[in-house]
Structure formats: C-alpha cells, structure tokens
Amino acid sequence: MDRALEFVGNHPFLFGILAVLAVLFFAIENKRSGRKISPNTLGMMVNSQNAQLIDIRAKKKFETGYIQGSRNIPFTELKDRIEEIRAIEQPVIIVCDMGIQAGAAVQMIGKDNVYRLEGGIGGWQGAGMPLVGLKDAKSKNKGKAKPSLHK
C-alpha cells in the first residue's frame, strides 16, 4: 500500500490522467446506455404521465410474463417500427430482460423522453412487482409432467 501511495505521489500527472479517463468512461457509458428509471418510478410515470411501456423481448418470453400495460415489439423488429415509437408523445419506457438491450434500443430511438427500466424484468420482479401472464403460463404447464433428473 505504501508503494502505491509513493507511486501516486511521484507521478501525479499519470494519476490525474487516469482519474479523468475514469470519469469520462462512466459519463459516456451512462449516456450510451440511456436514461434509466427504477421500477418504483415506472409506476409513477405510468400513472401521472401516461408513460407507454414497450417490451423488446422475444414474443415467447413476453408471453411468459410481462408488465401490465406493456406492448411487445421484439428487438429484431425495432428498426422497422422506430418511427412509430418516435411518434409517441408520452414518455416511453423500454423493457428487456436485464436492462442492457433496452439501453441499445433507447440509443437507437434517439429521443429525449425515452427511458429504459433499470434491471429489466429481473429488476422489476426483484423489487417485488407483479407480472401479467405468469398465471397463464403456469396453468399451461400444469397438466404436463415435469422433467425429472432421476431415471
């Protein structure tokens, strides 16, 4: 530890450059991935500003459970429907599995009032929020035998 402090003391210019690069990296990364909102903020935006939810997961994943009021536009179809999304005047919240792909979608749309859900569906469920359609997916599998690891 003493050697590290000695190095910083002997090379303040290098340490300064490292600090500036770190700040720039996080600033650019945050801008690139879009503005994010928490699951709690999502509910407030839907209620107060009539925010529109767009789930960009594949149709099969969407059907297993989604946030109430969201519509499914798979990421693979997003380029074809980008003008439709840009035409929405209310805030738009993009939802994906973990929040990463939604950042790319926000950047692709390139509009100020477009956000991504922090943590995606996983973050939503982690905050204890419900999904619609989960019950339907479970009831479809109810009659089917569960796979077993035992012979």
Secondary structure as UniProt FT lines:
FT   HELIX           2..10
FT   HELIX           12..32
FT   STRAND          36..37
FT   HELIX           39..49
FT   STRAND          52..55
FT   HELIX           59..64
FT   TURN            68..69
FT   STRAND          70..72
FT   HELIX           75..81
FT   HELIX           82..86
FT   STRAND          92..95
FT   HELIX           100..109
FT   TURN            112..113
FT   STRAND          114..117
FT   TURN            118..119
FT   HELIX           120..126
FT   TURN            127..128
FT   HELIX           134..142
//
